[in-house]
Amino acid sequence: MKAAILALSLGIAVLLMIPAASFVYESGAPEACARCHEMGSSVGRWQSSTHRNVPCSGCHGDALTTDFNFHLTNALRVYEHSNGGEPDQARLRPADVFAILLRCQKCHQQEFAAWSTSPHSIAYKNIFLDAKHNKTRHLMDDCLRCHGTHFDGGIRDLVEPLNNKGPWTLRRAELSDQPVIPCLSCHAMHRPGSMLEQRRLESKTLGNRQEKFRPSLAFFDRREMAPVPVSLLPLPAVRDGERAVKISTDQRQALCYQCHAPLSTGQVFSGDDRTPVGVHEGISCLGCHDKHRQTTHASCTNCHPRLSNCGIDVEKMDTTFAKAGSRHNIHTVKCPDCHPKGVPPRKPRL
């Protein structure tokens, strides 16, 4: 009996030591976090980031967090340090990314609501268990470049079997309903920049000096395990046959092109490319697509008056904007597509 009580007491003590170690690890944050070499660079970036007024615990959790794995990780780090070890560079696991996703929602409610109703919130099961796709295209590690940037493994660790016959199942069932493109796929929390409340006077700033996009915009490269700022991402050279296609200089598109890119041939509409040609050539992706919802409802009215140059309501023309089965894709439509006998002259505006 005494041995059982002693074993129980030791078990309780060990369990209590885990959150205690977590508390020691976090007390005095962010300074305490920065004492650990593997956290120093992250804390340094945070101190000049747009989130510098948000404490570490606001996104990563604290000693009162109910996630046991969170405390266990901190306890193991304390143990390694106390024994003179050097823990690996801190990395976010998939579970950590999804936990932070919910914390993003607390402050960015409008953006989160838009994203959660968009194609970019699609779940792992909808991507990797899609029978139609899997029967025609072989699953490979490169799928994770866009669909699962934070997944801690290869495609063999996620889906089985890796063939075109199926049936397919997820080896990591806990990811089934989780989004493959969470906030941190396109945003970096520690990216340097001014805080939003410091932009109150932006309306009084000359247009060419106003912020074009938030400094947090970045693509998470799973090979480098680091976010690459959108300012460093290239815009591709796209061709329509031998002709160079004009691309908008909107740098935000460089993020879109990380996943919606042409094949190595550079030909427009090859691969997942959607670069517009025809009457819309040179228009940015974000000229028509909402940045978080990807909806295009207001895209025509953003640029066009109610009537077009030929006197017809552009939103009722025979294009894929109005009819999904139209022969005239909004990305490729040209004036001669609707006027094969010749484009009529413009009508004078009243």
VENTAGI-V498295 format. One record per pair of residues at least 24 apart in sequence whose C-alpha atoms are under 10 Angstrom apart, sorted by the first residue. I is the first residue (numbers start at 1). J is the second residue. Records with the same first field share a line. If there is no record, write none. Layout:
BEGIN
I=J + J
END
This chain:
BEGIN
15=68 + 71 + 72
17=71 + 72 + 75
18=63 + 68 + 69 + 70 + 71 + 72 + 73 + 74 + 75 + 76 + 78
19=62 + 63 + 64 + 65 + 66 + 68 + 70 + 71 + 72 + 74 + 75
20=63 + 71 + 74 + 75
21=63 + 71 + 72 + 73 + 74 + 75 + 76 + 77 + 78 + 79
22=62 + 63 + 64 + 65 + 70 + 71 + 72 + 73 + 74 + 75 + 76 + 77 + 78
23=62 + 63 + 64 + 71 + 74 + 75
24=63 + 74 + 75 + 78
25=62 + 63 + 71 + 74 + 75 + 77 + 78
26=56 + 57 + 61 + 62 + 63 + 74
27=62 + 63
29=55 + 56 + 57 + 62
30=55 + 56 + 57
36=77 + 78 + 81 + 86 + 87
37=86 + 87 + 88 + 89 + 90
38=86 + 87 + 88 + 89 + 90 + 91
39=89 + 90 + 91
42=90 + 189 + 190 + 191
43=190
44=190 + 192
45=189 + 190 + 191 + 192
46=189 + 190 + 191 + 192 + 193
47=190 + 191 + 192
48=190 + 191 + 192 + 193 + 194 + 195
49=188 + 189 + 190 + 191 + 192 + 193 + 194 + 195 + 215 + 216
50=188 + 189 + 190 + 191 + 192 + 193 + 194 + 195 + 196 + 197 + 214 + 215 + 216
51=189 + 190 + 191 + 192 + 193 + 194 + 195 + 196 + 216
52=189 + 190 + 192 + 193 + 194 + 195
53=195
58=100 + 103 + 104 + 106
59=96 + 97 + 99 + 100 + 101 + 102 + 103 + 104 + 189
60=92 + 96 + 97 + 99 + 100 + 103
61=96 + 99 + 100 + 103
67=99
69=95 + 96
70=95 + 96
91=150 + 152 + 225 + 226
92=150 + 151 + 152 + 225
93=150 + 151 + 152
94=148 + 149 + 150 + 151 + 152 + 175 + 178 + 180 + 182
95=150 + 151 + 174 + 175 + 178
96=150
97=150 + 151 + 182 + 183 + 184 + 185
98=150 + 175 + 178 + 179 + 180 + 182 + 183 + 184
100=182 + 183 + 184
101=179 + 182 + 183 + 184
102=183
104=183 + 184 + 189
105=183
110=292
111=183 + 291 + 292 + 293
112=183 + 292 + 293
113=292 + 293
114=290 + 291 + 292 + 293 + 294 + 295
115=181 + 182 + 183 + 290 + 291 + 292 + 293 + 294
116=179 + 182 + 292 + 293
117=292 + 293 + 294 + 295
118=290 + 291 + 292 + 293 + 294 + 295
119=181 + 292 + 293 + 294 + 295
120=147 + 179 + 180 + 181 + 182 + 183 + 292 + 293 + 294
121=177 + 178 + 179 + 180 + 181 + 182 + 183 + 292 + 293
122=147 + 177 + 178 + 179 + 180 + 181 + 182
123=147 + 148 + 175 + 176 + 177 + 178 + 179 + 180 + 181 + 182
124=148 + 158 + 170 + 172 + 173 + 174 + 175 + 176 + 177 + 178 + 179 + 180 + 181
125=159 + 168 + 169 + 170 + 173 + 175 + 176 + 177 + 178 + 179 + 180
126=176 + 177 + 178 + 179 + 180
127=176 + 179 + 180
128=155 + 158 + 159 + 160 + 168 + 169 + 170 + 176 + 180
129=159 + 160 + 166 + 167 + 168 + 169 + 170 + 176
130=167 + 168
131=164 + 165 + 166 + 167 + 168
132=164
133=164
134=162 + 163 + 164 + 165 + 166 + 167 + 168
135=163 + 164 + 165 + 166 + 167
136=163 + 164 + 165
137=163 + 164
138=162 + 163 + 164
139=163 + 164
143=259
144=180 + 222
145=185 + 220 + 221 + 222 + 223 + 258 + 259
146=180 + 181 + 185 + 219 + 220 + 221 + 222 + 258 + 259 + 260
147=179 + 180 + 181 + 182 + 185 + 259
148=178 + 179 + 180 + 181 + 182 + 185 + 222
149=180 + 181 + 182 + 184 + 185 + 186 + 219 + 220 + 221 + 222 + 223 + 225
150=180 + 181 + 182 + 184 + 185 + 220 + 221 + 222 + 223 + 225 + 226
151=175 + 180 + 222
152=222
184=216 + 217 + 218 + 219 + 220 + 227
185=217 + 218 + 219 + 220 + 221 + 222 + 227
186=216 + 217 + 218 + 219 + 220 + 221 + 227 + 228 + 229 + 230 + 255 + 256
187=214 + 215 + 216 + 217 + 218 + 219 + 220 + 227 + 228 + 229 + 230
188=215 + 216 + 217 + 218 + 219 + 220 + 226 + 227 + 228 + 229
189=215 + 216 + 217 + 218 + 227
190=215 + 216 + 227
191=215 + 216 + 217 + 218 + 227 + 228 + 229
192=216
212=250 + 251 + 252
213=250 + 251 + 252
214=252
217=252 + 255
218=252 + 254 + 255
219=254 + 255 + 256 + 258 + 259
220=255 + 258
221=258
228=255
229=254 + 255
230=254 + 255 + 256
231=255
233=257 + 258
234=258
235=261
236=261 + 262 + 266
237=262 + 265 + 266 + 267 + 268
238=262 + 263 + 264 + 265 + 266 + 267 + 268 + 269 + 270 + 273 + 275
239=265 + 266 + 267 + 268 + 269 + 275
240=266 + 267 + 268 + 269 + 277
241=265 + 266 + 267 + 268
242=267
243=267
244=268
245=275 + 276 + 277 + 278 + 281 + 282
246=275 + 276 + 277 + 281 + 282 + 283
247=275 + 276 + 277 + 281 + 282 + 283 + 284 + 285
248=275 + 276 + 281 + 282 + 283 + 284 + 285 + 287
249=282 + 283 + 284
250=282 + 283 + 284 + 285 + 286 + 287
251=284
252=284 + 285 + 286 + 291
253=284 + 285 + 286
256=285 + 286
257=285
269=331 + 332
274=331 + 332
275=331 + 332
276=329 + 330 + 331 + 332 + 333
277=330 + 331 + 332 + 333 + 334
278=330 + 331 + 332 + 333 + 334 + 335 + 336 + 337
279=330 + 331 + 332 + 333 + 334 + 335
280=330 + 331 + 332 + 333 + 334
281=331 + 332 + 333 + 334
283=331
296=321
297=321 + 322
307=349
308=346 + 347
309=344 + 345 + 346 + 347 + 348 + 349
310=343 + 344 + 345 + 346 + 347 + 348
311=346 + 347 + 348 + 349
END
